[in-house]
């Protein structure tokens, strides 16, 4: 980086281990720059149909994946205990996440969009968006359930563009070309969880398409939901 910048706290919130695939190159960029990067997964992904075993056994497999992924991405991961395929936007769940936001003080939050496609629009994904949005609000206030200071810092909220959803309107593009090898390592670890779904090929083609539009080799795109603060110039 040639420009001075304030180090940021970047917090990604997703439903299941491997959901962060759409944002992983961008998370690596922030980690490389020295920003603090956290990935909060609301469940352990114990319903994965591609992994054999009981829910407890699958949880262990997925925790094992995450332990490796943390090092590849350069992020701290936290897996919460909401049930896989049982994520629901309750006040209780939003306050659980708000407590984490109070501790991590995010400047940037990335979370699932509300896709209506089967697959990417898994109810857990859509409700993760609702829970995250509510948690940003609850984190701004005192709570009887915790003693953490309210986090009233302005937050930028993004949702990854994952190809199927909708047009690229209101998207920002991130150059992840130089993360190519690490992104492939990410897929080496998670591949068994994706089963027959060709996620690696899908990711590469998505990055190429977005890169083409953004004048780089590989890109990731995000919809801007909110910006932190007013700016003097467009960029
Ligand atoms: Zn998922």
Boltz pocket constraint, residues with backbone or C-beta under 6 A from the ligand:
constraints:
  - pocket:
      binder: B
      contacts: [[A, 15], [A, 16], [A, 17], [A, 19], [A, 122], [A, 125]]
      max_distance: 6.0
